[in-house]
């Protein structure tokens, strides 16, 4: 039996071939399934709501709807960085309890949309210890770099976002 054909039972590949919006946080490049992305907006004034967890920077008024904004640097326990003209908000739609919820993700910069093929995809490696990789769908090999493909539903499900009052915790679509 070819050892290369044996997959690690603990590894998982949730990413499928398709289009991914890539963005930067520090030196790393991440990707989100393009179908989850509603729009990309420049960084706007974020209103801080007292008592929110640190990972949630606050809320913004997006065309009359108040949506929560998650700082992905804080979510991934990365060093804080001053916002620049390239800092932006990726507005995503996630599902929670059967309802679509709109949330903004603050990132350092948006890169490009990549069409990722199945032969570019790798499973998420297993790491020892208590390393949580549930938020990773997979890894994409693009030229000499690795793009980490994120499961935005999983990232936001582990955020304290869902314990917030509905007026701050995102607007259900159609409400």
C-alpha positions as CSV (number, residue, x, y, z in Angstrom):
1,X,0.0,0.0,0.0
2,X,1.3,3.5,-0.9
3,X,1.8,5.4,2.3
4,X,1.0,8.7,0.5
5,X,-2.5,7.4,-0.2
6,X,-3.2,6.9,3.6
7,X,-4.9,10.0,5.0
8,X,-4.5,11.0,8.6
9,X,-7.8,10.2,10.2
10,X,-7.5,13.2,12.5
11,X,-6.9,15.6,9.7
12,X,-9.9,17.1,7.9
13,X,-10.4,18.7,4.6
14,X,-13.4,20.9,4.6
15,X,-12.3,23.2,1.8
16,X,-13.4,22.5,-1.7
17,X,-12.2,23.9,-4.9
18,X,-13.7,27.2,-5.8
19,X,-13.2,31.0,-5.4
20,X,-11.8,32.5,-2.2
21,X,-11.3,36.1,-1.2
22,X,-7.8,36.4,0.2
23,X,-6.7,39.0,2.8
24,X,-3.7,39.7,4.9
25,X,-3.2,39.8,8.7
26,X,0.4,40.6,9.3
27,X,2.6,38.5,7.1
28,X,0.1,35.7,6.7
29,X,-2.5,35.3,4.0
30,X,-6.0,33.9,4.7
31,X,-8.9,33.1,2.4
32,X,-12.7,33.1,2.8
33,X,-15.2,31.3,0.6
34,X,-16.4,34.1,-1.8
35,X,-20.0,33.0,-1.4
36,X,-19.8,34.1,2.3
37,X,-18.6,37.6,1.4
38,X,-21.3,40.2,0.9
39,X,-19.0,43.2,0.3
40,X,-15.7,44.9,1.2
41,X,-15.8,48.4,2.7
42,X,-13.2,50.8,3.8
43,X,-12.7,51.1,7.5
44,X,-15.3,53.4,8.9
45,X,-16.0,54.8,12.3
46,X,-16.6,51.9,14.7
47,X,-18.8,52.7,17.7
48,X,-17.5,50.9,20.8
49,X,-20.2,49.4,22.9
50,X,-19.4,49.2,26.6
51,X,-19.1,45.7,28.0
52,X,-18.4,44.0,24.7
53,X,-15.6,41.3,24.6
54,X,-12.3,42.7,23.3
55,X,-12.5,40.7,20.1
56,X,-15.6,42.7,19.0
57,X,-14.3,46.2,18.2
58,X,-17.9,47.5,18.2
59,X,-20.7,48.2,15.7
60,X,-21.0,50.2,12.4
61,X,-24.0,51.6,10.6
62,X,-24.1,49.9,7.2
63,X,-26.8,51.6,5.2
64,X,-29.2,51.8,8.1
65,X,-28.3,48.4,9.7
66,X,-26.2,48.2,12.8
67,X,-23.8,45.3,12.4
68,X,-21.1,44.0,14.8
69,X,-17.5,44.2,13.8
70,X,-15.0,41.6,14.8
71,X,-11.2,42.4,14.8
72,X,-9.6,39.3,13.4
73,X,-6.2,40.3,14.8
74,X,-7.7,40.2,18.3
75,X,-9.6,37.0,17.5
76,X,-6.3,35.3,16.5
77,X,-4.4,36.7,19.4
78,X,-2.1,38.6,17.1
79,X,-0.1,41.7,18.0
80,X,-2.2,44.9,17.6
81,X,-1.4,47.2,14.8
82,X,-2.4,50.7,14.0
83,X,-5.1,50.9,11.3
84,X,-3.9,52.1,7.9
85,X,-5.5,53.2,4.7
86,X,-5.5,49.5,3.6
87,X,-7.3,48.3,6.7
88,X,-10.8,47.4,5.7
89,X,-14.0,45.5,6.7
90,X,-15.0,42.3,5.0
91,X,-18.8,42.1,5.4
92,X,-19.8,38.4,5.6
93,X,-23.1,36.6,6.0
94,X,-23.1,33.7,8.4
95,X,-25.8,31.3,9.6
96,X,-26.8,31.2,13.2
97,X,-29.9,29.2,14.4
98,X,-31.2,29.0,10.9
99,X,-31.0,32.8,10.2
100,X,-28.5,34.7,8.1
101,X,-26.6,37.2,10.2
102,X,-24.4,40.0,8.8
103,X,-21.0,40.6,10.5
104,X,-18.0,42.7,9.6
105,X,-14.4,41.4,9.9
106,X,-11.6,43.9,10.2
107,X,-8.5,42.8,8.3
108,X,-5.1,44.5,7.5
109,X,-5.7,44.4,3.7
110,X,-7.6,42.6,1.0
111,X,-5.5,40.9,-1.6
112,X,-7.4,39.1,-4.5
113,X,-9.9,36.5,-5.4
114,X,-8.2,33.2,-6.1
115,X,-9.7,30.3,-8.0
116,X,-8.3,27.3,-6.0
117,X,-8.3,23.9,-7.6
118,X,-8.5,20.6,-5.8
119,X,-4.8,19.8,-6.4
120,X,-3.8,23.0,-4.6
121,X,-5.7,21.9,-1.5
122,X,-4.3,20.2,1.6
123,X,-5.8,19.0,4.8
124,X,-5.3,20.9,8.0
125,X,-2.3,19.4,9.7
126,X,-2.6,18.0,13.2
127,X,-0.7,19.9,15.8
128,X,0.2,18.6,19.2
129,X,-1.2,20.0,22.4
130,X,-4.3,22.1,22.7
131,X,-4.0,23.9,19.3
132,X,-7.5,24.6,18.0
133,X,-7.7,24.4,14.2
134,X,-11.5,24.1,14.0
135,X,-11.7,27.4,12.2
136,X,-9.5,26.1,9.3
137,X,-11.2,24.5,6.3
138,X,-7.9,23.6,4.7
139,X,-4.7,24.9,3.3
140,X,-4.0,26.0,-0.3
141,X,-0.6,25.9,-1.9
142,X,-0.3,28.9,-4.1
143,X,3.2,29.2,-5.7
144,X,5.6,29.3,-2.8
145,X,3.1,30.3,-0.1
146,X,0.4,28.7,1.9
147,X,-3.0,30.4,2.2
148,X,-5.0,29.4,5.2
149,X,-8.7,28.9,4.2
150,X,-11.0,29.9,7.1
151,X,-14.4,28.6,8.1
152,X,-16.0,32.0,8.9
153,X,-19.0,30.3,10.6
154,X,-16.7,28.4,12.9
155,X,-14.6,31.6,13.7
156,X,-17.7,33.5,14.6
157,X,-19.4,30.6,16.5
158,X,-16.6,30.6,19.0
159,X,-16.9,34.4,19.5
160,X,-18.9,35.9,22.3
161,X,-20.9,37.6,19.5
162,X,-23.9,35.3,19.9
163,X,-24.5,36.1,23.6
164,X,-25.1,39.7,22.7
165,X,-28.5,41.3,22.5
166,X,-30.0,40.9,18.9
167,X,-29.8,44.7,18.3
168,X,-26.0,44.4,18.5
169,X,-25.4,40.7,17.6
170,X,-26.2,41.2,14.0
171,X,-29.4,41.6,11.9
172,X,-31.2,38.7,10.6
173,X,-31.8,39.2,6.9
174,X,-35.3,40.3,6.0
175,X,-36.0,41.8,9.4
